[in-house]
């Protein structure tokens, strides 16, 4: 029976992925910076820090598959180097990495780091699989919640998104984790390409708020890359959960404000 390690197992994606994997195979481990909760068995929970190279050796020992979901605003490539080094010393586990559509087209600093990490994975000498996805519904929700706090909701002008449900990503990753290494696999994208103004209005309706939605022109090469749609994958729109589906039951009615 395979042993699967999930880095970032307490993040947005990890929380959806770990139970999905565990439903089919009990040997699922979590590597997290958080202390082990009382409900977790000691042999399934490892506390460590990928960027600081702490606790990794113990977590990867004996793992047949590593699904690398851990991410941060900075240091993703350093974390990947540490993880790959420990994985090599432990044997030759299948390394599955989750990335983002457009990391090679939108000149955003975080995207550039993700692209460097993809290269580290592909050049690691380990069996590897890389899946790129569009933005999760959760990210759009967080952005809308923050942007709706002022009396006027400013959204990026001329920009669309293709949000995707994290449960569908978890399902795809679970399948990749138990399959042979496949290299770069087809992108996974949400069912609809939606203007930012459209998504903002959907959020306001779901939350019972009233705000003017005003497109704001953002400067810089990264914003231009988003306006060009470098982060979109309309030909890979295999997701089925719309933003409205996601919002149903997730956003509390805040009343008319």
Secondary structure, 3 states (H helix, E strand, C coil): CCCEEEECCCCHHHHHHHHHHHCCCCCEEEEECCCCCCCCCHHHEEECECCCCECHHHHHCCCCEEEECCCCCCCHHHHHHHHHHHHHHHCCCEEEEEEECCCCCCCCHHHHHHHHHHHHHHCCCCCEEEEEECCEHHHHHHHHHHHCCCCEEEEECCCEECCECHHHHHHHHHHHHCCCCCEECCCECCCCCEEHHHHHHHHHHHHCCCCEEEEECCCCHHHHHHHCCCCCCHHHCCCCCCHHHHHCCCCCCCCCC
